[in-house]
Amino acid sequence: MDPAQKIMRRCDALGKISEEPGCLTRTYASASMRRANDLVAKWMREAGMKTRVDAIGNLIGHYDGNKSNAKILLLGSHLDTVRNAGKFDGPLGVLLAIACVDELRRKKVRPPFAIEVVGFCDEEGARFQVPYLGSKALAGCFDTRDLGRKDAGGVSMAECIEKFGGDTARINQARFDPVRLLGYLEAHIEQGPVLEQKNLAVGIVSAIAGQTRARVTFTGRAGHAGTTPMNLRKDALCAAAEMILAVETFARNRAGLVATVGEIFARPGAGNVIPGDVQLSLDVRQPKDKIRRSASRALEKWALRIAARRKLKSNFVIVHETAAVSCSKKMSALLKEAVGRSQRKSAVLASGAGHDAAIMAGITPAAMLFIRCKNGISHHPAESVKTADVRVAFDVMTDFLQLLAAKYPNSVQRLERNL
């Protein structure tokens, strides 16, 4: 069977593994995640890999190089999803990596480096509202304080890990030794419209945007909707509405910046009561950290001005922050050479979405290959890719492996110095 068709069929099969009927939801350490890991592990073994699951739940397949002490090239992406997800965000990258290793097995090729394919257990953070649990464990930056976090059902992360078969006492031991790593390559759907606009199947990621997530609260005074005159109201929801539009206006006037209010909670939440307390989520992203941090500070001041003018109180709390990450120039150059074999021209673009590559770049050179997705839609059941584009991505990744092996046939350490 054509590798691209096999990958698409496997995406379909994984897309049916869900913890919710009628939609795709596969969160960290769930029964559906276990089923997904078991199925993907089977495919890894069929491709000639030895498999293991580490202390936090990452699935890892190992394919030996031609030397016992060979460096390790990491390939992969994540197997968890958001709620009501599409079937390509994350799994496509894992399945592409498995297909590339299977091609090596089929041709009886052992490169001068070992390959490990990683199916990260949690990138989205849907269950415990903290992302990158899997890659943080492998990168050695997992925060053990997060073990006390509880999901919507009141179950702690520590309990979930132990029930899943993990070991909270050994999470720090899951860390990869950077000295043994050669690099990390992740294939992922673009989650945006640029490649479609350029009519290109794949693109090379230059950088992953930094991100600030904040919680913005406006506190006014609840009151009866029928008896409180308009000039005497302290309506927190009106302040929040003004803030939402201010966020949009601010970001539109600054190139490369995106800012989003995705959640809003109004209390007491009754149709005949003036909202006295409103909480907003704020998501600010930009490839340059200095600009992102400056924008976050400016939006905080904007919230304070709105509150002061309306005689309300405002609170701005940063709940999560990740720095921007530049992809490895040497690995990306090799990836560009591989792209040139399959596509008339190369597109280089920044990623506005976060990826495990951003975390893995902390311990090894990292690169990313984007794959065109229909209308740029992601995190939605309508998420879609073309089989032909998957075929191009497969060809690019296999060519990348060939170029990597051919360029440094005798000494992988030479590549390490040049990355």
Sequence and secondary structure as in RCSB ss.txt:
>XXXX:A:sequence
MDPAQKIMRRCDALGKISEEPGCLTRTYASASMRRANDLVAKWMREAGMKTRVDAIGNLIGHYDGNKSNAKILLL
GSHLDTVRNAGKFDGPLGVLLAIACVDELRRKKVRPPFAIEVVGFCDEEGARFQVPYLGSKALAGCFDTRDLGRK
DAGGVSMAECIEKFGGDTARINQARFDPVRLLGYLEAHIEQGPVLEQKNLAVGIVSAIAGQTRARVTFTGRAGHA
GTTPMNLRKDALCAAAEMILAVETFARNRAGLVATVGEIFARPGAGNVIPGDVQLSLDVRQPKDKIRRSASRALE
KWALRIAARRKLKSNFVIVHETAAVSCSKKMSALLKEAVGRSQRKSAVLASGAGHDAAIMAGITPAAMLFIRCKN
GISHHPAESVKTADVRVAFDVMTDFLQLLAAKYPNSVQRLERNL
>XXXX:A:secstr
  HHHHHHHHHHHHHT  SSTTS    TTSHHHHHHHHHHHHHHHHTT EEEE TT  EEEEE  SSTT  EEEE
EEE    TT  SSTTHHHHHHHHHHHHHHHHTT   SSEEEEEEES SS TTTS   HHHHHHHT   GGGGG B
 TTS BHHHHHHHHT  GGGGGGG   GGGEEEEEEEEE SSSHHHHHT SEEEEEEE EEEEEEEEEE B EET
TTS GGG B HHHHHHHHHHHHHHHHHTSTT EEE   EEEES  TTEE  EEEEEEEEEESSHHHHHHHHHHHH
HHHHHHHHHTT EEEEEEEEEE  EE  HHHHHHHHHHHHTTSSS  EEEESS  HHHHHTTTS EEEEEE  GG
G  SSTT    HHHHHHHHHHHHHHHHHHHHHSSS HHHHHHH 
